[in-house]
Amino acid sequence: MASNLTAYEIKQVFRRHYHNRFTEVGLFEFDPGMARFDAFMIQPHRRIFKGFEIKVSHSDFLRDKKNARPSWRREYTKDAKWEYYLKYCHLFYYVCPENVIMPDEVESPAGLLWAARNSDGSGGFFLLKKRPKRNGGPDDQLAQKILFLFAARAKTRAGDYF
C-alpha cells in the first residue's frame, strides 16, 4: 500500500532517523555549486558525502532521468539532471514514499530509500530498496569547498540541520 508522504513529512523522517546519530550530520536544501540537493549528509569518520533527492511523484522522478536542462544550467545538456549530483557526493540516493519509484527504475550508481509511516501513523522510517554504489565523489579541492560551505550554513540556517 503506497504511503502518501509529502516532501515536508519525508524531511521530518530524516530529522527523527538521524537525530541521535553523532557520526553523521545533515543539511536540507544544500547547494555546493552546480547541484542543489534536497538533503546532504557528511560522515566525517568515513570521509563520505551523501546526496539525497526527494521525489514525491513518479513524474518528477522521470523528469530527472531524462535529458534535462536543470534550472541552474544555462545550456542544454545531454546528461540527466541526477548525473550532475555525482560530482559532489560519494553516495547518491533517491528518497520517495513507498512504491513511488521501483528499484529497477533507478540507474547505478544511485540508490533508493522508501520513506514509510509507522503502522500507528506516527513518525516514520526508511526502507533501503537499492543500495547505491560508491562513485569517485569530489576531488580534494571541491571537498574542501563543500566542507566550508556546510560549516558556514551552521550560522545562517541552523534550523535546516539534522
C-alpha positions as CSV (number, residue, x, y, z in Angstrom):
1,M,0.0,0.0,0.0
2,A,1.5,3.3,-1.0
3,S,2.1,5.9,1.5
4,N,1.3,9.5,0.5
5,L,4.0,11.3,2.4
6,T,4.8,14.8,1.4
7,A,8.3,16.2,1.0
8,Y,7.9,18.0,4.3
9,E,7.0,14.7,6.1
10,I,9.9,12.9,4.5
11,K,12.2,15.7,5.8
12,Q,10.8,15.0,9.3
13,V,11.6,11.3,8.9
14,F,15.2,12.4,8.2
15,R,15.2,14.5,11.4
16,R,13.9,11.7,13.5
17,H,16.0,8.9,11.9
18,Y,19.3,10.8,12.1
19,H,18.7,12.8,15.3
20,N,20.9,10.7,17.6
21,R,23.5,9.6,15.1
22,F,26.5,11.5,16.2
23,T,28.7,10.1,13.4
24,E,26.7,11.9,10.7
25,V,25.4,15.4,10.1
26,G,22.9,16.5,7.5
27,L,21.5,19.7,6.0
28,F,18.4,20.3,3.9
29,E,18.5,22.3,0.6
30,F,22.3,22.3,0.2
31,D,23.9,23.8,-2.9
32,P,27.6,23.3,-3.1
33,G,27.9,24.7,-6.6
34,M,26.1,23.4,-9.7
35,A,23.7,21.0,-7.9
36,R,21.1,21.7,-5.2
37,F,20.4,18.7,-3.0
38,D,17.2,18.2,-1.1
39,A,19.3,16.8,1.7
40,F,23.1,16.4,2.1
41,M,25.0,14.4,4.7
42,I,28.6,14.2,5.8
43,Q,30.0,11.1,7.5
44,P,33.4,12.6,8.7
45,H,34.8,9.4,10.2
46,R,34.3,7.6,6.8
47,R,35.1,10.7,4.7
48,I,31.8,10.3,2.7
49,F,29.4,12.8,1.3
50,K,25.9,11.6,0.7
51,G,23.4,13.4,-1.5
52,F,19.6,12.9,-1.4
53,E,16.9,13.9,-3.9
54,I,13.3,13.7,-2.5
55,K,10.7,12.7,-5.0
56,V,7.0,12.6,-4.1
57,S,5.7,11.8,-7.6
58,H,6.8,9.4,-10.3
59,S,6.6,12.1,-12.9
60,D,9.1,14.3,-11.0
61,F,11.5,11.3,-10.9
62,L,11.1,10.7,-14.7
63,R,12.0,14.3,-15.4
64,D,15.3,13.8,-13.6
65,K,16.0,10.6,-15.6
66,K,15.5,12.3,-18.9
67,N,17.9,14.6,-20.7
68,A,17.5,17.8,-18.7
69,R,18.2,21.4,-18.7
70,P,18.4,22.0,-14.9
71,S,17.4,25.4,-13.8
72,W,20.9,26.1,-12.5
73,R,22.4,25.4,-16.0
74,R,22.2,27.8,-18.9
75,E,23.0,25.4,-21.7
76,Y,21.1,22.3,-22.7
77,T,22.8,19.1,-21.7
78,K,22.7,15.6,-22.9
79,D,23.1,14.1,-19.4
80,A,20.3,13.5,-17.0
81,K,20.0,16.0,-14.1
82,W,20.8,13.4,-11.4
83,E,24.2,12.7,-13.0
84,Y,25.4,16.2,-12.1
85,Y,25.0,15.3,-8.4
86,L,27.6,12.6,-8.6
87,K,30.4,15.1,-8.8
88,Y,29.6,16.4,-5.3
89,C,28.9,13.1,-3.4
90,H,30.2,9.6,-2.9
91,L,26.8,8.1,-2.5
92,F,23.6,9.4,-4.1
93,Y,20.0,8.3,-3.1
94,Y,16.5,9.0,-4.4
95,V,14.1,9.2,-1.4
96,C,10.4,8.7,-2.0
97,P,7.2,7.4,-0.4
98,E,6.7,3.6,-0.7
99,N,6.2,2.3,-4.2
100,V,6.5,5.7,-6.0
101,I,9.8,4.6,-7.6
102,M,10.7,1.0,-8.1
103,P,14.2,-0.2,-7.5
104,D,14.7,-1.4,-11.1
105,E,14.0,2.1,-12.4
106,V,17.0,3.6,-10.5
107,E,20.2,3.6,-12.5
108,S,23.5,2.7,-11.0
109,P,25.3,4.1,-9.0
110,A,22.2,5.8,-7.4
111,G,20.4,4.1,-4.5
112,L,16.8,4.2,-3.4
113,L,15.2,4.8,0.0
114,W,11.5,4.5,0.6
115,A,10.1,6.6,3.4
116,A,7.2,4.9,5.3
117,R,4.8,5.7,8.1
118,N,4.8,3.7,11.3
119,S,1.7,1.4,11.5
120,D,0.1,3.7,14.1
121,G,0.6,6.7,11.8
122,S,3.2,8.4,14.0
123,G,6.6,9.2,12.7
124,G,8.2,7.2,10.0
125,F,11.3,5.2,8.9
126,F,13.4,4.4,5.8
127,L,13.5,1.2,3.9
128,L,16.6,0.7,1.8
129,K,15.3,-0.6,-1.5
130,K,18.5,-0.3,-3.6
131,R,22.0,0.2,-2.2
132,P,24.0,2.9,-4.0
133,K,27.4,2.2,-5.4
134,R,30.2,4.4,-4.2
135,N,31.4,6.7,-7.0
136,G,34.5,8.9,-7.1
137,G,32.9,11.8,-5.5
138,P,34.5,15.2,-5.2
139,D,38.2,15.9,-5.6
140,D,40.1,17.3,-2.6
141,Q,39.7,20.9,-3.7
142,L,35.9,20.5,-4.2
143,A,35.6,18.5,-0.9
144,Q,37.2,21.4,0.9
145,K,34.8,23.9,-0.6
146,I,31.8,21.7,0.3
147,L,33.0,21.4,3.9
148,F,33.5,25.2,4.2
149,L,30.0,25.9,2.8
150,F,28.5,23.2,5.0
151,A,30.0,24.8,8.1
152,A,29.0,28.3,7.1
153,R,25.4,27.2,6.9
154,A,25.5,26.4,10.6
155,K,25.4,30.1,11.3
156,T,22.8,31.1,8.8
157,R,20.5,28.1,8.6
158,A,20.7,26.3,11.9
159,G,17.1,25.0,11.6
160,D,17.9,23.1,8.4
161,Y,20.4,20.8,10.1
162,F,19.5,17.3,11.2
